[in-house]
């Protein structure tokens, strides 16, 4: 007879943490064996909890979720880590997966899908929210031989979204002069003279 899947939740928001714990624990075949507000708190006891799957938030007090993944895997080598977060950043997704996460869900994922994903990850799957899967696919579809740096690609994507130079500076926490310098380099590398031409050229060559 199959035993229940054992789950630990690491989430600093009490309402969300208790909500997930109640929802999952009330589902047949699942046991929430522990909940923690941070990795630092979990690290002291989690090995003794013997979870099969850890639901892990990214923004945590102390050690963040991304940095916590390899630490958790060291404490519990056979355990699967499923990220559950509000963040949809391409960089965070790939950092999480590179650090050993087995799946990545956003918090707007329907509760039934979260429960289903716990079972899926335990069986060796790699569940992702639809929007996250699209981001991953889009990233792989990009031209890996792009002449643009990561920052230039990022700026060009924001230009493609219709953002002004000052908005881009604010979004990326860099000064306006740095944005201007990057845009100038983009124009030189793509051999274009306008935003419209830069976007057209980037899309034709799958640079964004």
Backbone bond lengths (Angstrom), bond angles and torsions (degrees), N, CA, C in turn:
res aa  C-N    CA-C-N  psi(-1)  N-CA   C-N-CA  omega(-1)  CA-C   N-CA-C  phi
1 X - - - 1.458 - - 1.533 109.61 -
2 X 1.325 116.66 130.97 1.456 120.32 -179.04 1.520 110.78 -69.97
3 X 1.332 115.73 135.64 1.461 118.20 176.40 1.527 109.60 -84.54
4 X 1.308 115.16 162.88 1.464 120.42 179.76 1.533 110.93 -64.62
5 X 1.339 115.40 151.17 1.468 120.36 174.64 1.527 107.65 -76.15
6 X 1.329 116.00 129.03 1.467 121.65 -179.25 1.530 109.86 -93.86
7 X 1.322 116.14 127.80 1.473 121.09 -173.90 1.524 111.08 -124.90
8 X 1.333 115.32 137.26 1.464 122.21 169.94 1.529 107.54 -114.96
9 X 1.327 116.46 138.64 1.470 121.46 178.87 1.528 108.78 -114.19
10 X 1.338 116.39 126.37 1.474 121.04 174.48 1.525 107.42 -116.11
11 X 1.315 116.13 104.73 1.477 123.36 -172.20 1.534 107.69 -154.10
12 X 1.338 116.82 127.10 1.469 118.46 -174.41 1.529 114.06 -82.62
13 X 1.330 117.69 -19.35 1.470 119.99 178.84 1.535 108.80 -81.26
14 X 1.319 116.10 115.37 1.472 120.80 -173.58 1.527 112.92 -60.69
15 X 1.335 116.04 -42.67 1.474 119.95 -178.89 1.526 110.87 -62.43
16 X 1.324 115.69 -47.12 1.475 120.66 179.92 1.533 109.86 -64.77
17 X 1.320 115.64 -45.49 1.481 120.64 -178.64 1.533 111.15 -58.83
18 X 1.316 115.48 -49.02 1.469 119.69 -179.20 1.529 111.70 -67.62
19 X 1.339 115.71 -35.61 1.471 120.40 178.70 1.520 111.90 -62.55
20 X 1.352 116.09 -47.97 1.463 120.25 178.59 1.529 110.51 -64.08
21 X 1.336 116.12 -42.01 1.471 120.18 -178.23 1.534 110.26 -60.82
22 X 1.326 116.02 -44.67 1.467 120.51 -179.60 1.533 110.57 -63.91
23 X 1.338 114.94 -48.20 1.466 121.34 -177.23 1.532 111.76 -60.17
24 X 1.333 115.99 -47.79 1.467 120.60 -175.95 1.530 110.53 -71.74
25 X 1.327 116.26 -42.72 1.460 121.11 -177.61 1.533 111.89 -64.29
26 X 1.336 114.86 -28.54 1.472 119.65 -178.61 1.529 112.02 -80.68
27 X 1.337 116.30 -5.70 1.468 120.74 -179.25 1.528 109.86 -92.61
28 X 1.311 115.69 131.46 1.469 120.24 -179.28 1.526 110.46 -61.46
29 X 1.337 115.45 134.25 1.462 119.85 178.22 1.519 113.76 95.48
30 X 1.331 116.36 -1.36 1.474 121.02 -177.54 1.522 110.49 -127.11
31 X 1.326 116.99 138.08 1.466 122.07 174.92 1.526 109.28 -129.48
32 X 1.325 117.18 121.54 1.464 119.99 171.68 1.525 106.01 -84.75
33 X 1.343 115.65 110.82 1.470 119.47 -173.60 1.526 112.38 -90.65
34 X 1.364 116.52 -19.99 1.464 119.21 178.58 1.521 110.17 -166.24
35 X 1.334 115.32 156.29 1.474 121.45 173.44 1.519 107.85 -136.29
36 X 1.330 115.48 144.59 1.467 120.96 -179.18 1.531 110.09 -138.11
37 X 1.350 114.60 154.31 1.471 118.72 179.75 1.530 111.90 -89.72
38 X 1.325 117.13 -14.43 1.472 120.12 -177.69 1.522 109.82 -157.12
39 X 1.334 114.98 164.00 1.472 119.27 174.90 1.529 109.60 -65.15
40 X 1.339 115.41 -40.27 1.470 120.08 -176.75 1.535 111.02 -57.62
41 X 1.331 115.80 -39.29 1.463 119.90 178.10 1.534 109.84 -72.57
42 X 1.324 116.02 -42.47 1.472 121.14 -177.63 1.530 111.72 -63.99
43 X 1.331 116.05 -37.59 1.470 120.80 -174.32 1.528 112.59 -56.27
44 X 1.345 116.51 -29.43 1.472 120.73 -177.02 1.533 112.43 -71.76
45 X 1.344 117.04 -29.41 1.473 119.49 -170.13 1.520 115.76 -127.66
46 X 1.346 117.19 -16.15 1.475 119.83 -166.23 1.533 113.45 -62.72
47 X 1.329 117.82 -31.45 1.476 119.83 -179.65 1.530 110.89 -60.77
48 X 1.335 115.63 -34.01 1.477 120.30 -179.45 1.528 112.17 -77.65
49 X 1.359 117.08 -15.74 1.470 120.87 179.87 1.528 112.05 -77.90
50 X 1.330 116.14 -22.01 1.471 122.79 -179.03 1.535 113.02 49.60
51 X 1.356 118.18 52.58 1.470 118.00 177.76 1.527 111.07 -73.81
52 X 1.324 115.52 152.15 1.475 120.88 172.31 1.526 110.03 -86.83
53 X 1.334 114.91 -35.58 1.475 121.47 -176.60 1.531 108.79 -135.86
54 X 1.339 115.82 136.53 1.471 121.19 174.81 1.524 108.22 -111.76
55 X 1.326 116.30 124.94 1.472 121.14 171.52 1.512 106.10 -90.07
56 X 1.323 116.84 120.03 1.472 120.94 -170.05 1.526 111.86 -125.86
57 X 1.332 115.61 126.57 1.468 120.83 173.18 1.531 108.11 -81.43
58 X 1.341 117.44 160.77 1.467 120.28 178.67 1.525 111.16 -90.72
59 X 1.332 116.18 -49.65 1.469 119.13 -176.96 1.525 109.63 -84.62
60 X 1.331 114.85 99.75 1.468 121.19 -177.81 1.524 109.22 -126.36
61 X 1.329 117.64 153.32 1.463 118.62 173.17 1.532 109.12 -67.03
62 X 1.334 116.78 144.58 1.474 119.53 -177.53 1.515 110.70 76.92
63 X 1.316 116.89 -131.67 1.480 121.76 -179.53 1.531 108.89 -67.05
64 X 1.347 117.13 126.38 1.474 118.77 179.85 1.534 110.45 -75.76
65 X 1.335 114.65 166.31 1.459 120.60 -174.81 1.514 114.34 -59.31
66 X 1.343 116.85 -39.35 1.474 120.51 -178.94 1.531 110.13 -61.72
67 X 1.340 116.02 -47.54 1.470 120.31 -179.17 1.531 111.78 -71.87
68 X 1.339 116.31 -23.79 1.469 120.28 -179.37 1.528 112.54 -73.54
69 X 1.348 117.24 -26.00 1.476 119.72 -173.93 1.533 112.56 -55.64
70 X 1.363 119.34 -55.59 1.472 117.82 -178.94 1.530 112.87 -62.76
71 X 1.331 117.11 -30.42 1.470 120.96 178.35 1.537 109.99 -67.35
72 X 1.336 115.33 -41.53 1.472 119.89 178.22 1.521 110.85 -66.89
73 X 1.332 115.99 -39.51 1.473 120.09 -179.82 1.534 110.95 -65.81
74 X 1.339 115.21 -31.06 1.468 119.32 178.06 1.534 110.18 -71.10
75 X 1.333 116.00 -39.71 1.465 120.87 178.83 1.528 111.33 -71.20
76 X 1.348 115.73 -36.31 1.473 121.40 -175.36 1.532 109.41 -134.88
77 X 1.330 117.29 77.65 1.481 120.73 -174.13 1.531 115.09 -56.49
78 X 1.336 116.79 -31.16 1.474 119.88 -176.31 1.535 112.84 -89.70
79 X 1.330 116.51 -2.14 1.468 120.55 -174.59 1.537 110.99 -86.00
80 X 1.327 116.73 147.34 1.468 121.84 177.36 1.529 109.41 -101.14
81 X 1.339 115.97 137.77 1.466 120.84 179.32 1.526 109.04 -107.82
82 X 1.321 115.12 124.40 1.467 121.66 179.48 1.529 107.77 -115.55
83 X 1.333 116.14 114.34 1.470 120.64 -179.74 1.527 109.21 -74.95
84 X 1.332 115.45 135.98 1.463 121.60 176.78 1.525 106.71 -135.30
85 X 1.334 116.88 105.83 1.464 120.64 -168.47 1.522 112.13 -146.98
86 X 1.328 116.40 171.94 1.474 120.13 174.52 1.533 110.33 -91.09
87 X 1.332 117.19 -12.84 1.462 120.60 -171.74 1.530 113.58 -83.28
88 X 1.344 114.85 137.02 1.466 120.67 179.14 1.522 111.08 -122.02
89 X 1.321 117.46 25.80 1.460 121.53 -178.10 1.532 110.10 -74.07
90 X 1.328 115.08 133.23 1.468 120.70 -179.70 1.523 110.57 -57.50
91 X 1.336 115.62 -41.39 1.463 120.72 -178.29 1.541 110.46 -62.34
92 X 1.334 116.51 -45.46 1.471 120.35 -179.32 1.531 111.29 -64.46
93 X 1.336 115.78 -40.76 1.466 120.26 -179.82 1.536 109.82 -59.19
94 X 1.346 115.75 -50.12 1.465 118.85 -176.98 1.522 112.11 -69.85
95 X 1.346 116.94 -33.93 1.469 119.57 176.54 1.532 110.58 -64.91
96 X 1.338 115.44 -41.03 1.470 120.14 179.82 1.525 110.22 -63.42
97 X 1.325 116.67 -47.09 1.466 121.01 -178.52 1.530 110.78 -66.79
98 X 1.348 115.95 -39.57 1.471 119.92 179.06 1.520 111.14 -65.78
99 X 1.324 117.04 -31.46 1.468 120.91 -179.24 1.528 113.04 -81.37
100 X 1.354 116.28 -6.71 1.461 118.30 174.12 1.518 116.41 118.04
101 X 1.356 117.40 6.41 1.466 118.56 175.77 1.524 109.30 -67.12
102 X 1.339 116.17 144.01 1.465 120.12 -179.20 1.519 112.76 -97.75
103 X 1.329 117.25 -9.35 1.465 121.05 179.20 1.515 109.99 -164.72
104 X 1.333 116.09 165.35 1.470 120.35 -175.35 1.528 108.58 -146.54
105 X 1.330 115.71 111.76 1.464 121.25 179.87 1.517 110.15 -119.31
106 X 1.328 116.80 147.92 1.460 120.16 173.19 1.531 108.19 -96.63
107 X 1.335 114.61 157.18 1.465 119.35 -172.09 1.533 113.84 -70.99
108 X 1.329 117.22 -9.77 1.474 118.38 174.45 1.533 111.32 -87.11
109 X 1.343 116.26 5.57 1.470 121.07 176.33 1.534 108.80 -65.74
110 X 1.340 118.44 133.36 1.473 120.05 178.22 1.527 110.91 -55.86
111 X 1.334 115.59 143.95 1.462 120.27 -175.63 1.532 112.78 -58.14
112 X 1.325 116.77 -36.42 1.470 119.67 179.61 1.534 110.75 -63.14
113 X 1.326 116.29 -36.07 1.473 121.53 179.45 1.534 110.45 -69.32
114 X 1.343 116.56 -36.51 1.469 120.08 177.99 1.533 109.96 -62.80
115 X 1.328 115.82 -46.72 1.472 120.84 179.43 1.535 110.17 -61.60
116 X 1.310 115.33 -44.68 1.478 121.48 179.72 1.538 110.53 -62.50
117 X 1.346 115.93 -37.82 1.471 120.94 -178.32 1.523 112.12 -67.53
118 X 1.331 116.69 -31.17 1.468 120.40 177.55 1.532 109.22 -62.72
119 X 1.321 115.87 -44.78 1.475 120.79 178.43 1.531 109.87 -65.32
120 X 1.346 115.10 -42.51 1.467 120.31 -178.34 1.528 111.08 -60.99
121 X 1.345 116.24 -44.83 1.460 120.32 -177.82 1.532 110.57 -68.15
122 X 1.320 116.24 -35.05 1.476 120.87 178.30 1.532 110.42 -65.22
123 X 1.329 115.70 -29.80 1.475 120.39 -179.68 1.527 112.66 -90.18
124 X 1.342 115.74 8.99 1.465 119.86 175.28 1.512 115.10 97.26
125 X 1.342 117.46 5.68 1.463 120.37 179.19 1.522 112.17 -80.60
126 X 1.326 115.98 176.08 1.466 121.62 179.20 1.518 110.47 -129.89
127 X 1.342 117.71 70.69 1.467 120.27 -174.87 1.527 113.53 -65.05
128 X 1.328 114.86 141.35 1.468 121.18 175.91 1.518 108.70 -141.72
129 X 1.324 116.32 147.30 1.461 119.87 171.77 1.528 107.47 -62.75
130 X 1.324 116.79 152.90 1.467 121.35 -177.00 1.528 111.21 -55.40
131 X 1.358 116.33 -45.24 1.464 119.67 -178.00 1.528 111.70 -65.24
132 X 1.339 117.16 -33.19 1.466 120.97 178.40 1.526 109.89 -70.74
133 X 1.328 116.53 -43.60 1.477 120.89 178.43 1.529 110.52 -59.27
134 X 1.342 116.03 -40.44 1.475 119.74 179.02 1.524 111.19 -62.81
135 X 1.351 116.07 -41.21 1.469 120.89 178.78 1.523 111.07 -62.43
136 X 1.332 115.91 -42.53 1.466 120.87 -179.58 1.526 110.10 -64.39
137 X 1.333 116.42 -45.47 1.471 120.97 179.59 1.528 110.44 -62.21
138 X 1.345 115.11 -44.62 1.471 120.09 -179.60 1.528 110.12 -59.68
139 X 1.317 115.99 -40.10 1.456 120.38 -179.06 1.529 111.03 -64.18
140 X 1.341 116.30 -41.94 1.462 119.85 179.33 1.526 112.23 -69.52
141 X 1.336 115.42 -25.23 1.463 119.04 -179.31 1.532 112.28 -79.58
142 X 1.338 115.90 -13.73 1.465 119.17 179.77 1.512 109.79 -67.17
143 X 1.319 114.92 151.22 1.458 121.33 178.03 1.532 109.43 -67.99
144 X 1.332 116.37 114.59 1.468 120.31 -178.19 1.531 112.13 -72.34
145 X 1.330 116.10 -12.23 1.473 120.26 -179.88 1.528 111.34 -98.89
146 X 1.291 116.74 23.79 1.470 121.21 -176.98 1.526 111.61 -59.18
147 X 1.344 116.48 138.39 1.474 119.27 176.69 1.533 111.29 -77.09
148 X 1.337 116.25 -10.69 1.468 120.19 -176.14 1.527 111.71 -86.98
149 X 1.321 114.82 146.50 1.464 119.54 174.53 1.531 108.44 -75.06
150 X 1.341 116.56 169.69 1.473 120.03 179.22 1.521 110.83 -59.82
151 X 1.330 116.55 -42.16 1.468 120.74 -179.41 1.528 110.68 -65.92
152 X 1.325 117.19 -40.59 1.473 120.52 178.72 1.529 110.47 -64.83
153 X 1.325 116.35 -40.64 1.470 120.51 177.45 1.519 110.38 -61.72
154 X 1.327 115.61 -43.58 1.461 122.27 179.35 1.530 110.39 -59.35
155 X 1.328 116.20 -45.90 1.466 121.24 -179.43 1.528 110.26 -65.63
156 X 1.318 116.29 -41.18 1.465 119.96 179.84 1.536 110.97 -64.36
157 X 1.314 116.79 -37.37 1.476 120.31 176.69 1.525 110.44 -63.23
158 X 1.328 116.94 -40.86 1.471 120.88 179.09 1.531 111.00 -68.56
159 X 1.334 115.95 -35.40 1.474 119.84 174.79 1.527 108.60 -62.26
160 X 1.349 115.39 -42.45 1.460 120.89 178.87 1.522 112.83 -62.20
161 X 1.338 116.62 -25.23 1.472 121.33 177.53 1.527 111.24 -84.51
162 X 1.345 115.36 0.95 1.466 119.59 176.65 1.513 114.53 87.60
163 X 1.315 117.19 14.94 1.468 119.61 -177.37 1.524 111.17 -81.91
164 X 1.324 114.62 144.95 1.467 120.73 178.76 1.524 109.39 -80.03
165 X 1.343 115.48 169.56 1.476 119.30 -179.90 1.528 111.03 -61.39
166 X 1.326 116.41 -40.54 1.474 119.31 -178.55 1.532 110.67 -68.13
167 X 1.347 117.29 -36.32 1.479 120.42 176.72 1.527 110.64 -65.13
168 X 1.339 115.64 -41.25 1.467 120.84 178.88 1.528 110.04 -62.29
169 X 1.335 115.76 -43.36 1.471 120.57 178.77 1.524 110.72 -58.88
170 X 1.345 115.79 -43.28 1.474 120.34 179.78 1.529 111.02 -66.80
171 X 1.340 115.72 -45.27 1.473 120.55 -177.53 1.528 112.39 -61.48
172 X 1.331 115.64 -37.56 1.470 120.10 -174.69 1.529 112.67 -99.92
173 X 1.335 116.11 2.28 1.471 121.59 179.37 1.532 111.85 56.24
174 X 1.336 115.03 43.68 1.468 119.76 175.04 1.524 107.89 -128.04
175 X 1.336 117.73 163.96 1.466 117.83 -177.10 1.528 110.85 -83.02
176 X 1.307 114.20 163.37 1.471 122.00 -174.27 1.525 111.44 -60.94
177 X 1.321 116.30 -38.17 1.465 120.56 -178.78 1.531 111.01 -63.94
178 X 1.320 115.98 -35.63 1.477 120.36 178.07 1.527 110.11 -66.87
179 X 1.335 116.36 -39.58 1.473 120.67 177.47 1.525 109.40 -62.15
180 X 1.325 116.05 -46.89 1.484 120.45 179.43 1.524 110.72 -57.75
181 X 1.325 115.85 -43.82 1.469 121.08 -179.32 1.538 110.81 -62.44
182 X 1.341 116.90 -43.30 1.475 120.80 178.74 1.532 110.75 -64.10
183 X 1.331 116.50 -42.85 1.473 119.98 -179.26 1.534 110.39 -63.34
184 X 1.330 115.54 -40.77 1.467 120.25 177.39 1.541 109.66 -59.01
185 X 1.349 116.25 -44.55 1.474 120.30 179.63 1.526 111.80 -65.03
186 X 1.339 115.88 -36.62 1.475 120.63 177.74 1.527 109.54 -61.82
187 X 1.336 116.06 -47.22 1.471 120.79 -179.79 1.530 110.93 -59.69
188 X 1.343 115.53 -42.14 1.476 119.74 -179.12 1.532 110.21 -65.52
189 X 1.329 116.06 -47.22 1.477 120.17 -177.26 1.526 112.61 -65.07
190 X 1.345 115.78 -35.65 1.470 119.15 -178.85 1.534 112.66 -92.54
191 X 1.339 115.63 -4.10 1.462 121.71 179.82 1.525 111.48 57.15
192 X 1.340 115.09 51.19 1.477 121.04 179.04 1.532 108.92 -130.85
193 X 1.339 115.01 169.25 1.467 119.40 -177.11 1.524 113.88 -125.29
194 X 1.335 116.91 3.47 1.464 118.11 -178.06 1.522 110.71 -147.64
195 X 1.339 114.99 162.93 1.474 121.26 176.84 1.520 110.56 -57.44
196 X 1.331 114.64 -49.01 1.472 119.93 -176.25 1.524 111.13 -58.56
197 X 1.342 116.27 -43.97 1.469 120.30 -179.98 1.532 111.27 -67.20
198 X 1.336 115.92 -36.96 1.468 120.24 179.81 1.530 110.08 -64.08
199 X 1.339 115.76 -44.85 1.474 120.24 -179.37 1.529 110.38 -65.54
200 X 1.339 115.28 -44.29 1.475 120.31 -179.87 1.536 110.30 -60.17
201 X 1.319 116.07 -47.13 1.465 121.45 -179.33 1.542 110.44 -62.95
202 X 1.341 116.52 -42.62 1.469 121.45 -179.14 1.525 111.05 -63.31
203 X 1.344 116.19 -41.23 1.473 119.62 -178.48 1.526 110.81 -70.82
204 X 1.324 116.05 -40.16 1.475 120.13 179.00 1.523 111.09 -60.49
205 X 1.350 116.09 -36.75 1.467 120.97 -176.46 1.528 113.39 -99.71
206 X 1.363 114.79 10.44 1.478 121.16 178.66 1.532 112.42 54.66
207 X 1.315 114.85 42.46 1.471 120.05 177.50 1.526 110.07 -86.70
208 X 1.334 115.34 -21.97 1.481 120.54 174.63 1.534 108.99 -134.24
